[in-house]
């Protein structure tokens, strides 16, 4: 082989080796990037929102559950004992479909439930006992009617919280409110109230009401779900929240 041809052959071989090495490097780099990307996706947590409903069950509860089931969403229901006794099948469905059921009150009559620490404690225990007896459900959450900052419990708030924590219970407030239990709410006002705070807070706990007297919340529910879904939120029950939601915290 002539010297010139030999030199050309060596150059071609060198170029082929370089090309092959470049391909290997590219594949190695791609695998590395894909691995890092996968790890980032695994460690990144999606934001979460917690939909809560007070004052049920009601004649509309089944329709709320239908919508939540359609969207594969679990919510938290704080129930009224008297209504549980009247419509047990709805609470049974809530539990069967994976929703969380907590205590709200037995009567929701302020003059009865808030007249003393003992009266409030007995009210919560009455609902807990009812849920245990009818559904073998141990409620671990309660929500004060009108929230934990209401004026009725100022003198014994710490006492009642301590007593119920001794029963392995925790209270929860909210940081986003539909304001759907006052005045004359409609779908527009409900959506405006939720948008106002929804993305201002971490892990929003949304207060709504499962009331048979007002369909506006029910008619807003799919829009509320879409609002959070479009922002990439996942939905959970309150016990899944990193910290319980308390006013002022």
TIKEVEX-569664 format. One line per field, with one value per residue: residue number from 1; chain; y, z, x of N, C-alpha, C in turn; residue in three letters. Coordinates in nm, 3 decimals. Layout:
TIKEVEX-569664
kolkol = NUM_... $
pafi = A_... $
n_Y = Y_... $
n_Z = Z_... $
n_X = X_... $
ca_Y = Y_... $
ca_Z = Z_... $
ca_X = X_... $
c_Y = Y_... $
c_Z = Z_... $
c_X = X_... $
kolba = ALA_... $
end
This chain:
TIKEVEX-569664
kolkol = 1_2_3_4_5_6_7_8_9_10_11_12_13_14_15_16_17_18_19_20_21_22_23_24_25_26_27_28_29_30_31_32_33_34_35_36_37_38_39_40_41_42_43_44_45_46_47_48_49_50_51_52_53_54_55_56_57_58_59_60_61_62_63_64_65_66_67_68_69_70_71_72_73_74_75_76_77_78_79_80_81_82_83_84_85_86_87_88_89_90_91_92_93_94_95_96_97_98_99_100_101_102_103_104_105_106_107_108_109_110_111_112_113_114_115_116_117_118_119_120_121_122_123_124_125_126_127_128_129_130_131_132_133_134_135_136_137_138_139_140_141_142_143_144_145_146_147_148_149_150_151_152_153_154_155_156_157_158_159_160_161_162_163_164_165_166_167_168_169_170_171_172_173_174_175_176_177_178_179_180_181_182_183_184_185_186_187_188_189_190_191_192_193_194_195_196_197_198_199_200_201_202_203_204_205_206_207_208_209_210_211_212_213_214_215_216_217_218_219_220_221_222_223_224_225_226_227_228_229_230_231_232_233_234_235_236_237_238_239_240_241_242_243_244_245_246_247_248_249 $
pafi = A_A_A_A_A_A_A_A_A_A_A_A_A_A_A_A_A_A_A_A_A_A_A_A_A_A_A_A_A_A_A_A_A_A_A_A_A_A_A_A_A_A_A_A_A_A_A_A_A_A_A_A_A_A_A_A_A_A_A_A_A_A_A_A_A_A_A_A_A_A_A_A_A_A_A_A_A_A_A_A_A_A_A_A_A_A_A_A_A_A_A_A_A_A_A_A_A_A_A_A_A_A_A_A_A_A_A_A_A_A_A_A_A_A_A_A_A_A_A_A_A_A_A_A_A_A_A_A_A_A_A_A_A_A_A_A_A_A_A_A_A_A_A_A_A_A_A_A_A_A_A_A_A_A_A_A_A_A_A_A_A_A_A_A_A_A_A_A_A_A_A_A_A_A_A_A_A_A_A_A_A_A_A_A_A_A_A_A_A_A_A_A_A_A_A_A_A_A_A_A_A_A_A_A_A_A_A_A_A_A_A_A_A_A_A_A_A_A_A_A_A_A_A_A_A_A_A_A_A_A_A_A_A_A_A_A_A_A_A_A_A_A_A_A_A_A_A_A_A $
n_Y = -0.120_0.219_0.497_0.733_0.640_0.478_0.665_0.799_0.593_0.553_0.801_0.787_0.570_0.682_0.890_0.741_0.604_0.823_0.917_0.702_0.702_0.950_0.895_0.705_0.864_1.047_0.881_0.797_1.042_1.109_0.902_0.970_1.226_1.153_0.991_1.171_1.346_1.175_1.126_1.381_1.419_1.226_1.322_1.572_1.726_1.741_2.022_2.023_2.007_2.035_1.942_2.026_1.957_2.084_2.024_1.819_1.486_1.553_1.608_1.646_1.521_1.278_1.362_1.526_1.328_1.178_1.350_1.379_1.114_1.078_1.235_1.108_1.183_1.229_1.352_1.546_1.510_1.681_1.597_1.630_1.504_1.448_1.442_1.237_1.023_1.024_0.987_0.755_0.595_0.759_0.849_0.605_0.547_0.754_0.672_0.418_0.488_0.597_0.850_1.091_1.106_1.328_1.480_1.725_1.848_1.765_1.883_2.140_2.366_2.655_2.746_2.515_2.342_2.495_2.586_2.517_2.378_2.107_2.053_2.088_1.894_1.660_1.673_1.631_1.375_1.235_1.231_1.098_0.847_0.766_0.739_0.535_0.326_0.288_0.260_0.151_0.329_0.518_0.835_1.085_1.349_1.675_1.956_2.277_2.425_2.725_2.764_2.761_3.003_3.116_3.314_3.185_2.994_3.099_3.102_2.839_2.711_2.607_2.405_2.228_2.149_2.017_1.805_1.661_1.600_1.417_1.204_1.122_1.290_1.560_1.905_2.095_2.388_2.615_2.758_2.865_2.984_2.918_3.079_3.007_2.976_3.195_3.484_3.526_3.317_3.252_3.076_3.241_3.412_3.223_3.107_3.335_3.389_3.163_3.174_3.400_3.336_3.089_3.031_3.167_3.058_2.787_2.443_2.446_2.439_2.391_2.535_2.431_2.382_2.117_2.145_2.105_2.316_2.486_2.485_2.599_2.559_2.291_2.314_2.455_2.290_2.128_2.325_2.429_2.209_2.190_2.433_2.390_2.160_2.249_2.392_2.200_2.066_1.808_1.611_1.558_1.400_1.555_1.445_1.364_1.584_1.778_1.933_2.002_2.227_2.527_2.823_3.122_3.005 $
n_Z = 0.000_-0.087_0.063_0.080_0.049_0.269_0.472_0.430_0.487_0.760_0.855_0.792_0.954_1.206_1.208_1.200_1.445_1.619_1.563_1.650_1.924_1.992_1.960_2.164_2.385_2.363_2.406_2.666_2.799_2.755_2.896_3.153_3.187_3.164_3.389_3.602_3.556_3.607_3.880_3.985_3.920_4.083_4.337_4.348_4.481_4.416_4.450_4.701_4.769_4.989_5.005_5.194_5.364_5.553_5.780_5.674_5.669_5.376_5.165_4.930_4.937_4.805_4.540_4.556_4.616_4.383_4.196_4.305_4.288_4.012_3.943_4.075_4.338_4.681_4.968_5.270_5.518_5.758_5.992_6.102_6.387_6.433_6.173_6.065_6.198_6.075_5.804_5.750_5.542_5.361_5.491_5.525_5.259_5.207_5.363_5.252_4.997_5.042_5.156_5.413_5.733_5.974_6.297_6.343_6.488_6.714_6.720_6.621_6.746_6.897_7.157_7.298_7.251_7.316_7.577_7.787_7.870_7.930_7.809_7.539_7.501_7.555_7.345_7.117_7.180_7.164_6.892_6.799_6.921_6.793_6.526_6.561_6.655_6.449_6.214_6.272_6.279_6.365_6.447_6.393_6.362_6.434_6.380_6.493_6.510_6.336_6.353_6.520_6.636_6.736_6.940_7.147_7.284_7.416_7.690_7.755_7.554_7.535_7.723_7.619_7.382_7.478_7.618_7.414_7.250_7.413_7.354_7.123_6.912_6.673_6.593_6.311_6.116_5.849_5.549_5.319_5.206_5.085_5.151_5.159_5.326_5.422_5.379_5.044_4.861_4.534_4.237_4.121_4.329_4.505_4.357_4.326_4.591_4.655_4.466_4.559_4.776_4.720_4.598_4.747_4.979_5.142_5.085_5.062_5.256_5.193_5.279_5.255_5.232_5.289_5.231_5.220_5.154_4.974_4.651_4.520_4.591_4.523_4.246_4.182_4.226_4.032_3.884_4.080_4.128_3.874_3.871_4.055_3.947_3.702_3.786_3.862_4.102_4.350_4.518_4.854_5.174_5.492_5.704_5.574_5.537_5.583_5.818_6.066_5.996_6.149_6.265_6.244_6.224 $
n_X = 0.085_0.053_0.221_0.071_-0.194_-0.212_-0.201_-0.444_-0.626_-0.576_-0.665_-0.940_-1.017_-0.968_-1.155_-1.392_-1.376_-1.386_-1.641_-1.792_-1.726_-1.834_-2.106_-2.140_-2.082_-2.289_-2.509_-2.452_-2.461_-2.730_-2.858_-2.774_-2.888_-3.159_-3.180_-3.130_-3.344_-3.559_-3.520_-3.561_-3.829_-3.939_-3.883_-3.996_-4.281_-4.623_-4.845_-5.102_-5.454_-5.733_-6.052_-6.332_-6.639_-6.897_-7.175_-7.333_-7.488_-7.695_-7.986_-7.856_-7.615_-7.557_-7.532_-7.307_-7.119_-7.130_-7.010_-6.752_-6.666_-6.665_-6.446_-6.246_-6.175_-6.098_-6.257_-6.325_-6.566_-6.746_-6.966_-7.312_-7.459_-7.738_-7.836_-7.688_-7.804_-8.051_-7.994_-7.822_-7.726_-7.596_-7.366_-7.247_-7.190_-7.006_-6.788_-6.735_-6.650_-6.407_-6.375_-6.303_-6.447_-6.543_-6.612_-6.860_-7.079_-7.351_-7.606_-7.575_-7.661_-7.591_-7.646_-7.681_-7.457_-7.234_-7.247_-7.085_-6.760_-6.788_-7.035_-6.975_-6.778_-6.925_-7.103_-6.939_-6.846_-7.083_-7.139_-6.912_-6.949_-7.181_-7.094_-6.910_-7.072_-7.263_-7.113_-6.871_-6.660_-6.382_-6.363_-6.120_-6.088_-6.217_-6.431_-6.484_-6.805_-6.845_-6.575_-6.248_-6.195_-6.418_-6.643_-6.770_-6.619_-6.403_-6.331_-6.284_-6.146_-5.878_-5.894_-6.089_-5.970_-5.745_-5.865_-5.995_-5.783_-5.669_-5.824_-5.721_-5.788_-5.802_-5.842_-5.956_-5.934_-5.984_-5.843_-5.929_-6.234_-6.557_-6.762_-7.032_-7.246_-7.366_-7.571_-7.685_-7.560_-7.424_-7.319_-7.127_-7.038_-6.936_-6.723_-6.563_-6.493_-6.340_-6.131_-6.003_-5.837_-5.726_-5.472_-5.300_-5.225_-5.048_-5.108_-5.408_-5.706_-6.025_-6.326_-6.654_-7.012_-7.233_-7.525_-7.872_-8.031_-7.919_-7.816_-7.609_-7.340_-7.304_-7.346_-7.123_-6.911_-6.771_-6.641_-6.475_-6.310_-6.187_-6.051_-5.840_-5.724_-5.623_-5.407_-5.236_-5.280_-5.310_-5.560_-5.661_-5.741_-5.807_-5.658_-5.431_-5.282_-4.983_-4.961_-5.208_-5.475_-5.496_-5.644_-5.455_-5.210 $
ca_Y = 0.000_0.341_0.574_0.830_0.566_0.433_0.781_0.824_0.487_0.584_0.916_0.739_0.490_0.776_0.960_0.646_0.582_0.946_0.921_0.599_0.751_1.058_0.830_0.648_0.975_1.104_0.788_0.803_1.171_1.102_0.819_1.047_1.329_1.086_0.945_1.289_1.395_1.083_1.148_1.509_1.399_1.147_1.398_1.689_1.699_1.828_2.090_1.950_2.082_1.951_1.987_1.985_1.990_2.084_2.029_1.708_1.465_1.623_1.551_1.667_1.452_1.180_1.431_1.562_1.207_1.140_1.436_1.342_0.984_1.101_1.294_1.027_1.274_1.202_1.476_1.528_1.554_1.701_1.567_1.663_1.377_1.429_1.408_1.104_0.928_1.024_0.945_0.679_0.535_0.854_0.843_0.474_0.561_0.837_0.589_0.312_0.543_0.643_0.985_1.101_1.157_1.383_1.530_1.869_1.873_1.681_1.961_2.269_2.473_2.715_2.759_2.384_2.280_2.582_2.648_2.488_2.283_1.973_2.040_2.068_1.763_1.558_1.680_1.563_1.233_1.177_1.205_0.992_0.720_0.731_0.692_0.406_0.226_0.260_0.230_0.107_0.431_0.598_0.970_1.142_1.493_1.749_2.098_2.361_2.511_2.863_2.766_2.760_3.139_3.171_3.381_3.102_2.901_3.169_3.071_2.698_2.654_2.523_2.288_2.132_2.094_1.921_1.687_1.583_1.542_1.298_1.099_1.107_1.370_1.690_1.993_2.162_2.502_2.625_2.881_2.912_2.966_2.948_3.172_2.958_2.954_3.327_3.566_3.457_3.281_3.189_3.016_3.347_3.457_3.111_3.098_3.453_3.372_3.060_3.226_3.507_3.283_2.953_3.016_3.255_2.979_2.653_2.333_2.503_2.362_2.467_2.517_2.438_2.326_2.018_2.188_2.080_2.440_2.569_2.404_2.676_2.493_2.172_2.357_2.513_2.195_2.088_2.441_2.435_2.101_2.229_2.543_2.335_2.065_2.323_2.438_2.083_2.021_1.680_1.624_1.464_1.420_1.643_1.370_1.348_1.713_1.777_1.986_2.035_2.368_2.602_2.967_3.193_2.930 $
ca_Z = 0.000_-0.093_0.188_0.081_0.072_0.408_0.555_0.414_0.560_0.903_0.883_0.788_1.075_1.320_1.202_1.239_1.590_1.685_1.549_1.739_2.061_2.011_1.978_2.298_2.481_2.356_2.473_2.809_2.847_2.756_3.009_3.274_3.196_3.192_3.529_3.687_3.538_3.678_4.024_4.016_3.915_4.199_4.461_4.345_4.528_4.360_4.553_4.737_4.818_5.070_4.999_5.314_5.362_5.684_5.797_5.614_5.532_5.335_5.047_4.816_4.958_4.700_4.419_4.582_4.606_4.242_4.130_4.356_4.231_3.869_3.931_4.155_4.445_4.818_5.043_5.414_5.556_5.901_5.990_6.213_6.439_6.411_6.032_6.047_6.245_5.980_5.670_5.770_5.417_5.293_5.560_5.491_5.125_5.218_5.415_5.156_4.881_5.081_5.209_5.557_5.806_6.104_6.381_6.344_6.607_6.711_6.690_6.562_6.820_6.978_7.298_7.360_7.243_7.365_7.707_7.878_7.818_7.941_7.709_7.407_7.503_7.544_7.210_7.026_7.214_7.117_6.748_6.785_6.959_6.687_6.411_6.597_6.669_6.322_6.100_6.324_6.233_6.471_6.398_6.452_6.339_6.456_6.341_6.571_6.437_6.325_6.363_6.654_6.688_6.769_7.072_7.249_7.355_7.462_7.828_7.775_7.429_7.562_7.798_7.533_7.287_7.552_7.649_7.293_7.207_7.496_7.285_6.993_6.812_6.642_6.526_6.191_6.063_5.705_5.505_5.200_5.235_4.978_5.206_5.099_5.428_5.468_5.274_4.932_4.773_4.406_4.185_4.096_4.456_4.560_4.283_4.357_4.726_4.654_4.390_4.637_4.867_4.684_4.563_4.837_5.096_5.117_5.116_5.094_5.310_5.141_5.353_5.185_5.314_5.229_5.283_5.127_5.124_4.877_4.546_4.453_4.614_4.438_4.107_4.167_4.264_3.920_3.851_4.186_4.099_3.755_3.910_4.115_3.855_3.599_3.849_3.894_4.240_4.386_4.621_4.963_5.293_5.587_5.782_5.492_5.531_5.663_5.948_6.073_5.966_6.261_6.245_6.301_6.208 $
ca_X = 0.000_0.131_0.224_-0.041_-0.317_-0.210_-0.237_-0.588_-0.695_-0.564_-0.752_-1.079_-1.039_-0.972_-1.284_-1.496_-1.364_-1.433_-1.786_-1.846_-1.712_-1.931_-2.235_-2.141_-2.090_-2.423_-2.600_-2.424_-2.513_-2.876_-2.898_-2.748_-2.992_-3.286_-3.176_-3.147_-3.481_-3.648_-3.504_-3.624_-3.973_-3.978_-3.869_-4.084_-4.415_-4.726_-4.922_-5.223_-5.568_-5.819_-6.191_-6.405_-6.782_-6.961_-7.320_-7.408_-7.535_-7.817_-8.049_-7.767_-7.488_-7.535_-7.485_-7.166_-7.039_-7.123_-6.910_-6.620_-6.632_-6.635_-6.312_-6.153_-6.130_-6.141_-6.280_-6.348_-6.701_-6.769_-7.109_-7.402_-7.507_-7.881_-7.858_-7.632_-7.905_-8.162_-7.950_-7.698_-7.676_-7.508_-7.238_-7.190_-7.132_-6.885_-6.679_-6.707_-6.581_-6.274_-6.372_-6.282_-6.564_-6.509_-6.722_-6.888_-7.160_-7.470_-7.727_-7.536_-7.731_-7.485_-7.685_-7.669_-7.324_-7.128_-7.276_-6.974_-6.664_-6.848_-7.141_-6.915_-6.711_-7.028_-7.159_-6.846_-6.847_-7.209_-7.124_-6.810_-7.011_-7.275_-7.017_-6.851_-7.178_-7.331_-7.023_-6.741_-6.565_-6.320_-6.335_-5.998_-6.091_-6.341_-6.429_-6.574_-6.898_-6.796_-6.430_-6.188_-6.181_-6.551_-6.646_-6.835_-6.530_-6.283_-6.294_-6.248_-6.091_-5.759_-5.936_-6.159_-5.873_-5.663_-5.946_-6.021_-5.655_-5.652_-5.899_-5.654_-5.857_-5.743_-5.938_-5.908_-6.008_-5.972_-5.775_-6.002_-6.376_-6.653_-6.863_-7.157_-7.349_-7.414_-7.630_-7.747_-7.450_-7.450_-7.196_-7.028_-6.979_-6.858_-6.598_-6.482_-6.438_-6.235_-6.015_-5.940_-5.734_-5.686_-5.331_-5.225_-5.186_-4.995_-5.199_-5.540_-5.817_-6.139_-6.451_-6.783_-7.120_-7.322_-7.655_-7.982_-8.104_-7.847_-7.752_-7.503_-7.211_-7.304_-7.332_-6.988_-6.807_-6.685_-6.556_-6.373_-6.216_-6.111_-5.963_-5.720_-5.661_-5.548_-5.283_-5.154_-5.300_-5.368_-5.663_-5.644_-5.823_-5.739_-5.559_-5.312_-5.211_-4.860_-4.997_-5.349_-5.500_-5.548_-5.642_-5.342_-5.085 $
c_Y = 0.124_0.419_0.670_0.759_0.517_0.545_0.811_0.721_0.514_0.699_0.874_0.661_0.580_0.848_0.868_0.618_0.703_0.954_0.822_0.644_0.860_1.001_0.770_0.755_1.034_1.014_0.790_0.931_1.168_1.018_0.894_1.152_1.267_1.040_1.060_1.341_1.308_1.105_1.278_1.493_1.321_1.229_1.522_1.649_1.796_1.900_2.013_2.044_1.984_2.009_1.936_2.036_1.977_2.065_1.917_1.596_1.538_1.553_1.566_1.586_1.352_1.243_1.480_1.440_1.160_1.219_1.399_1.208_0.997_1.151_1.220_1.110_1.228_1.336_1.442_1.589_1.563_1.701_1.612_1.535_1.350_1.384_1.273_0.998_0.916_0.968_0.866_0.624_0.627_0.856_0.710_0.480_0.645_0.753_0.480_0.363_0.613_0.785_0.980_1.163_1.201_1.437_1.681_1.904_1.777_1.760_2.090_2.386_2.531_2.720_2.625_2.336_2.363_2.641_2.620_2.393_2.141_1.951_2.015_1.931_1.651_1.556_1.606_1.413_1.164_1.142_1.093_0.856_0.672_0.675_0.555_0.296_0.188_0.210_0.172_0.201_0.513_0.735_1.026_1.293_1.551_1.892_2.172_2.429_2.658_2.875_2.781_2.899_3.199_3.221_3.293_3.028_2.967_3.122_2.927_2.631_2.560_2.395_2.184_2.069_1.988_1.793_1.599_1.527_1.418_1.178_1.072_1.176_1.502_1.775_2.055_2.278_2.499_2.751_2.933_2.884_3.004_3.051_3.136_2.932_3.084_3.404_3.482_3.417_3.225_3.138_3.121_3.390_3.347_3.101_3.216_3.439_3.269_3.110_3.327_3.455_3.152_2.936_3.112_3.176_2.845_2.549_2.385_2.400_2.443_2.433_2.535_2.372_2.233_2.043_2.165_2.205_2.526_2.481_2.475_2.611_2.369_2.209_2.417_2.408_2.156_2.202_2.457_2.328_2.138_2.339_2.490_2.237_2.136_2.380_2.322_2.031_1.878_1.702_1.519_1.488_1.492_1.570_1.347_1.477_1.708_1.826_2.018_2.187_2.436_2.751_3.027_3.120_2.918 $
c_Z = 0.000_0.037_0.198_0.111_0.216_0.503_0.549_0.494_0.710_0.943_0.888_0.914_1.197_1.326_1.245_1.388_1.667_1.680_1.643_1.883_2.091_2.035_2.116_2.402_2.483_2.429_2.624_2.871_2.857_2.873_3.140_3.295_3.230_3.337_3.626_3.679_3.613_3.828_4.067_4.018_4.036_4.326_4.465_4.393_4.464_4.474_4.579_4.792_4.889_5.070_5.122_5.306_5.503_5.668_5.730_5.715_5.505_5.214_4.923_4.825_4.848_4.572_4.436_4.562_4.461_4.168_4.175_4.299_4.085_3.850_4.014_4.268_4.578_4.892_5.190_5.450_5.708_5.923_6.118_6.258_6.413_6.267_5.996_6.086_6.146_5.844_5.678_5.639_5.344_5.359_5.532_5.352_5.129_5.262_5.315_5.039_4.917_5.128_5.360_5.621_5.944_6.175_6.363_6.473_6.603_6.670_6.612_6.623_6.920_7.126_7.371_7.364_7.309_7.504_7.811_7.810_7.821_7.833_7.571_7.397_7.484_7.405_7.110_7.053_7.165_6.968_6.726_6.815_6.852_6.566_6.438_6.598_6.534_6.213_6.143_6.278_6.351_6.414_6.470_6.433_6.386_6.409_6.424_6.478_6.449_6.352_6.505_6.715_6.728_6.914_7.182_7.338_7.413_7.601_7.847_7.650_7.457_7.633_7.707_7.432_7.355_7.580_7.527_7.232_7.290_7.441_7.146_6.880_6.791_6.569_6.402_6.155_5.911_5.670_5.372_5.227_5.115_5.021_5.153_5.201_5.483_5.350_5.169_4.831_4.640_4.352_4.162_4.224_4.517_4.490_4.313_4.495_4.729_4.580_4.473_4.720_4.821_4.664_4.643_4.954_5.052_5.161_5.156_5.147_5.281_5.219_5.260_5.274_5.232_5.286_5.178_5.086_5.017_4.777_4.484_4.472_4.527_4.292_4.079_4.176_4.147_3.877_3.954_4.161_3.981_3.787_3.967_4.022_3.751_3.653_3.896_4.035_4.246_4.501_4.728_5.074_5.399_5.669_5.706_5.484_5.622_5.805_5.949_6.056_6.085_6.229_6.313_6.288_6.060 $
c_X = 0.088_0.117_0.106_-0.173_-0.328_-0.250_-0.386_-0.668_-0.693_-0.657_-0.899_-1.111_-1.052_-1.106_-1.398_-1.495_-1.419_-1.585_-1.852_-1.840_-1.811_-2.070_-2.249_-2.158_-2.230_-2.523_-2.580_-2.480_-2.664_-2.925_-2.881_-2.857_-3.127_-3.293_-3.200_-3.290_-3.580_-3.642_-3.572_-3.775_-4.021_-3.976_-3.958_-4.223_-4.513_-4.796_-5.051_-5.329_-5.661_-5.960_-6.264_-6.548_-6.838_-7.112_-7.399_-7.432_-7.665_-7.877_-7.963_-7.638_-7.456_-7.483_-7.341_-7.077_-7.026_-7.016_-6.769_-6.574_-6.594_-6.493_-6.207_-6.091_-6.185_-6.151_-6.303_-6.483_-6.709_-6.920_-7.181_-7.471_-7.654_-7.909_-7.796_-7.735_-8.020_-8.123_-7.820_-7.640_-7.580_-7.370_-7.169_-7.125_-7.005_-6.766_-6.639_-6.625_-6.450_-6.263_-6.348_-6.405_-6.519_-6.632_-6.736_-6.963_-7.278_-7.593_-7.698_-7.615_-7.632_-7.520_-7.674_-7.524_-7.214_-7.153_-7.167_-6.878_-6.720_-6.953_-7.082_-6.849_-6.815_-7.092_-7.070_-6.848_-6.973_-7.201_-7.023_-6.870_-7.108_-7.202_-6.954_-6.957_-7.236_-7.237_-6.888_-6.629_-6.514_-6.284_-6.213_-5.991_-6.223_-6.321_-6.532_-6.675_-6.856_-6.645_-6.379_-6.171_-6.315_-6.554_-6.702_-6.735_-6.405_-6.238_-6.250_-6.189_-5.974_-5.797_-6.000_-6.063_-5.787_-5.740_-5.968_-5.892_-5.622_-5.728_-5.842_-5.729_-5.784_-5.847_-5.874_-5.999_-5.998_-5.895_-5.828_-6.150_-6.461_-6.755_-7.002_-7.267_-7.404_-7.471_-7.700_-7.639_-7.500_-7.317_-7.088_-6.959_-6.892_-6.723_-6.506_-6.417_-6.326_-6.111_-5.936_-5.823_-5.671_-5.536_-5.242_-5.168_-5.126_-5.096_-5.338_-5.640_-5.942_-6.265_-6.570_-6.888_-7.209_-7.462_-7.763_-8.056_-8.038_-7.772_-7.632_-7.366_-7.198_-7.280_-7.195_-6.877_-6.716_-6.594_-6.445_-6.267_-6.127_-6.011_-5.832_-5.648_-5.575_-5.417_-5.196_-5.171_-5.352_-5.465_-5.641_-5.744_-5.741_-5.634_-5.429_-5.231_-5.088_-4.885_-5.145_-5.365_-5.567_-5.542_-5.519_-5.210_-5.050 $
kolba = UNK_UNK_UNK_UNK_UNK_UNK_UNK_UNK_UNK_UNK_UNK_UNK_UNK_UNK_UNK_UNK_UNK_UNK_UNK_UNK_UNK_UNK_UNK_UNK_UNK_UNK_UNK_UNK_UNK_UNK_UNK_UNK_UNK_UNK_UNK_UNK_UNK_UNK_UNK_UNK_UNK_UNK_UNK_UNK_UNK_UNK_UNK_UNK_UNK_UNK_UNK_UNK_UNK_UNK_UNK_UNK_UNK_UNK_UNK_UNK_UNK_UNK_UNK_UNK_UNK_UNK_UNK_UNK_UNK_UNK_UNK_UNK_UNK_UNK_UNK_UNK_UNK_UNK_UNK_UNK_UNK_UNK_UNK_UNK_UNK_UNK_UNK_UNK_UNK_UNK_UNK_UNK_UNK_UNK_UNK_UNK_UNK_UNK_UNK_UNK_UNK_UNK_UNK_UNK_UNK_UNK_UNK_UNK_UNK_UNK_UNK_UNK_UNK_UNK_UNK_UNK_UNK_UNK_UNK_UNK_UNK_UNK_UNK_UNK_UNK_UNK_UNK_UNK_UNK_UNK_UNK_UNK_UNK_UNK_UNK_UNK_UNK_UNK_UNK_UNK_UNK_UNK_UNK_UNK_UNK_UNK_UNK_UNK_UNK_UNK_UNK_UNK_UNK_UNK_UNK_UNK_UNK_UNK_UNK_UNK_UNK_UNK_UNK_UNK_UNK_UNK_UNK_UNK_UNK_UNK_UNK_UNK_UNK_UNK_UNK_UNK_UNK_UNK_UNK_UNK_UNK_UNK_UNK_UNK_UNK_UNK_UNK_UNK_UNK_UNK_UNK_UNK_UNK_UNK_UNK_UNK_UNK_UNK_UNK_UNK_UNK_UNK_UNK_UNK_UNK_UNK_UNK_UNK_UNK_UNK_UNK_UNK_UNK_UNK_UNK_UNK_UNK_UNK_UNK_UNK_UNK_UNK_UNK_UNK_UNK_UNK_UNK_UNK_UNK_UNK_UNK_UNK_UNK_UNK_UNK_UNK_UNK_UNK_UNK_UNK_UNK_UNK_UNK_UNK_UNK_UNK_UNK_UNK_UNK $
end
